[in-house]
Amino acid sequence: WYADDASACAGLEALKDWLLRLLKEGPKFGYSPKPSKSYVVVNERSIERARILFSPLGVNVVTSHRFLGGVVGDREGQTGFIKSRVEKWSHILNRLAEIAVEQPQAAYAALTKSIQNKWQFTQRLIPNCQQALTDIEHLLANSILPAIFGCEISHPGEKCLLSSYSFWPSSCPQSDRDL
């Protein structure tokens, strides 16, 4: 693990044994786990059993939680995570659209070198989240790109090519002849 991050995947009893051993042996190696900052992610049918095992240790028992830039757990947790990300990215994209009027190259660089990578990364981590990103697609097509290029972009093929929609296959023509 890195610094103070550790993770494990196992049955509940084995996971509890692992945690107890880590609590005992970790300090010998400079690692002092804090159960109150730890989470056990389980499915809904295992939550009561997990609470019985882990609550006495102070471990949080949940059905989803952030992990390594994404989220693990149930669909509801994933949806909430994506929704919060889209709200944040939408705010950033609205600001970029304002900036693009005066500084189109800077806005384009920020879009392609930073923010775009964030939602592409999220799409790789969380399967089937494309539908939740339609607000981002709308902002790109109707705010950001027109501001960067200083004109309306109306043809779907142009929008696709100019905004690197390759990670939104449903939004792009499937071949060059569709342009």
Secondary structure per residue as TSV (DSSP state, phi and psi in degrees):
chain	resnum	aa	ss	phi	psi
A	1	W	-	360.0	167.0
A	2	Y	B	-108.6	127.3
A	3	A	T	51.9	-108.9
A	4	D	T	-112.2	22.0
A	5	D	B	-105.1	128.2
A	6	A	-	-138.5	152.8
A	7	S	-	-149.1	156.8
A	8	A	-	-152.8	157.3
A	9	C	-	-134.9	120.3
A	10	A	-	-167.0	177.2
A	11	G	-	-65.0	160.9
A	12	L	H	-60.1	-45.7
A	13	E	H	-64.7	-43.5
A	14	A	H	-64.4	-36.8
A	15	L	H	-66.3	-40.0
A	16	K	H	-65.3	-43.0
A	17	D	H	-59.8	-43.4
A	18	W	H	-59.8	-45.4
A	19	L	H	-65.0	-43.3
A	20	L	H	-61.6	-41.1
A	21	R	H	-67.1	-39.9
A	22	L	H	-63.0	-40.4
A	23	L	H	-63.4	-35.1
A	24	K	H	-80.0	-47.6
A	25	E	H	-88.7	-28.1
A	26	G	G	-54.2	-46.9
A	27	P	G	-59.1	-27.1
A	28	K	G	-62.0	-24.5
A	29	F	G	-112.4	16.4
A	30	G	T	80.8	15.6
A	31	Y	-	-114.7	114.7
A	32	S	-	-118.7	92.1
A	33	P	-	-62.5	147.5
A	34	K	-	-117.0	99.8
A	35	P	G	-55.0	-32.5
A	36	S	G	-66.8	-17.3
A	37	K	G	-101.3	7.1
A	38	S	-	-102.7	154.3
A	39	Y	E	-132.1	138.2
A	40	V	E	-110.0	120.2
A	41	V	E	-100.4	120.4
A	42	V	-	-132.2	164.5
A	43	N	-	-79.1	165.9
A	44	E	G	-56.9	-38.0
A	45	R	G	-73.8	-13.6
A	46	S	G	-104.6	2.3
A	47	I	H	-66.4	-40.1
A	48	E	H	-65.4	-44.8
A	49	R	H	-61.6	-42.6
A	50	A	H	-64.1	-39.5
A	51	R	H	-64.2	-40.2
A	52	I	H	-60.5	-42.2
A	53	L	H	-77.0	-39.9
A	54	F	H	-105.1	-23.1
A	55	S	G	-60.0	-38.9
A	56	P	G	-60.3	-23.4
A	57	L	G	-87.2	-9.3
A	58	G	T	87.5	11.2
A	59	V	-	-81.5	137.8
A	60	N	E	-76.8	131.9
A	61	V	E	-111.8	120.9
A	62	V	E	-138.7	168.0
A	63	T	S	-99.2	-8.6
A	64	S	E	-160.8	154.2
A	65	H	E	-163.7	152.7
A	66	R	E	-61.4	143.7
A	67	F	E	-158.0	121.8
A	68	L	T	48.8	48.6
A	69	G	T	83.5	-1.8
A	70	G	E	-131.3	-146.4
A	71	V	E	-146.8	141.1
A	72	V	E	-115.0	148.1
A	73	G	E	128.1	-155.3
A	74	D	-	-74.1	166.4
A	75	R	H	-61.3	-37.6
A	76	E	H	-60.8	-43.0
A	77	G	H	-65.3	-40.0
A	78	Q	H	-64.1	-42.4
A	79	T	H	-62.9	-43.9
A	80	G	H	-62.5	-40.1
A	81	F	H	-62.6	-49.1
A	82	I	H	-61.7	-43.2
A	83	K	H	-59.7	-44.1
A	84	S	H	-65.5	-37.3
A	85	R	H	-65.3	-45.6
A	86	V	H	-61.6	-39.7
A	87	E	H	-61.0	-44.2
A	88	K	H	-65.0	-47.0
A	89	W	H	-65.2	-37.1
A	90	S	H	-61.4	-42.5
A	91	H	H	-60.8	-45.2
A	92	I	H	-62.9	-43.6
A	93	L	H	-65.4	-36.7
A	94	N	H	-62.5	-41.3
A	95	R	H	-65.2	-41.7
A	96	L	H	-61.9	-37.6
A	97	A	H	-62.4	-38.6
A	98	E	H	-65.4	-43.9
A	99	I	H	-65.8	-36.8
A	100	A	H	-61.7	-25.6
A	101	V	H	-61.2	-41.3
A	102	E	H	-98.4	-31.0
A	103	Q	-	-130.8	68.1
A	104	P	H	-61.5	-38.0
A	105	Q	H	-68.3	-40.1
A	106	A	H	-65.1	-41.6
A	107	A	H	-64.8	-42.9
A	108	Y	H	-63.4	-42.4
A	109	A	H	-62.3	-44.5
A	110	A	H	-62.2	-40.4
A	111	L	I	-63.6	-50.9
A	112	T	I	-82.2	-24.4
A	113	K	I	-97.6	-12.2
A	114	S	I	-132.6	-75.3
A	115	I	I	-63.0	-40.1
A	116	Q	H	-59.9	-38.9
A	117	N	H	-63.7	-31.4
A	118	K	H	-65.1	-46.8
A	119	W	H	-76.8	-26.1
A	120	Q	H	-66.0	-41.8
A	121	F	H	-60.5	-44.6
A	122	T	H	-61.6	-39.9
A	123	Q	H	-64.3	-32.4
A	124	R	H	-72.7	-30.8
A	125	L	H	-81.6	-38.6
A	126	I	S	-115.2	110.6
A	127	P	T	-67.1	149.8
A	128	N	T	57.3	39.7
A	129	C	-	-103.3	5.6
A	130	Q	G	-58.1	-39.6
A	131	Q	G	-59.6	-35.6
A	132	A	G	-70.0	-15.1
A	133	L	G	-96.2	11.5
A	134	T	H	-64.7	-30.3
A	135	D	H	-63.1	-38.6
A	136	I	H	-64.0	-46.3
A	137	E	H	-58.9	-43.7
A	138	H	H	-62.1	-45.1
A	139	L	H	-62.2	-41.5
A	140	L	I	-61.1	-50.1
A	141	A	I	-71.2	-32.8
A	142	N	I	-110.8	-10.5
A	143	S	I	-124.5	-60.7
A	144	I	I	-64.1	-56.2
A	145	L	H	-62.9	-44.4
A	146	P	H	-60.0	-37.1
A	147	A	H	-67.8	-40.9
A	148	I	H	-66.4	-43.9
A	149	F	H	-91.2	-8.5
A	150	G	T	71.4	21.3
A	151	C	S	-158.3	162.3
A	152	E	-	-71.0	145.1
A	153	I	-	-120.5	107.2
A	154	S	-	-106.2	-28.5
A	155	H	-	-75.8	129.6
A	156	P	H	-56.9	-34.9
A	157	G	H	-65.3	-38.9
A	158	E	H	-64.4	-45.9
A	159	K	H	-57.5	-43.8
A	160	C	H	-62.9	-50.3
A	161	L	H	-65.7	-41.5
A	162	L	H	-75.4	-21.7
A	163	S	T	-110.1	10.4
A	164	S	T	52.9	54.2
A	165	Y	G	-79.2	15.8
A	166	S	G	-57.3	-21.6
A	167	F	G	-88.8	2.3
A	168	W	-	-120.9	73.9
A	169	P	G	-56.8	-31.9
A	170	S	G	-69.4	-19.5
A	171	S	G	-90.0	-15.7
A	172	C	S	-107.2	151.6
A	173	P	-	-58.7	145.8
A	174	Q	S	-81.5	-16.6
A	175	S	S	-151.8	169.4
A	176	D	G	-60.8	-33.4
A	177	R	G	-68.5	-19.8
A	178	D	G	-75.0	-15.4
A	179	L	-	-73.4	360.0
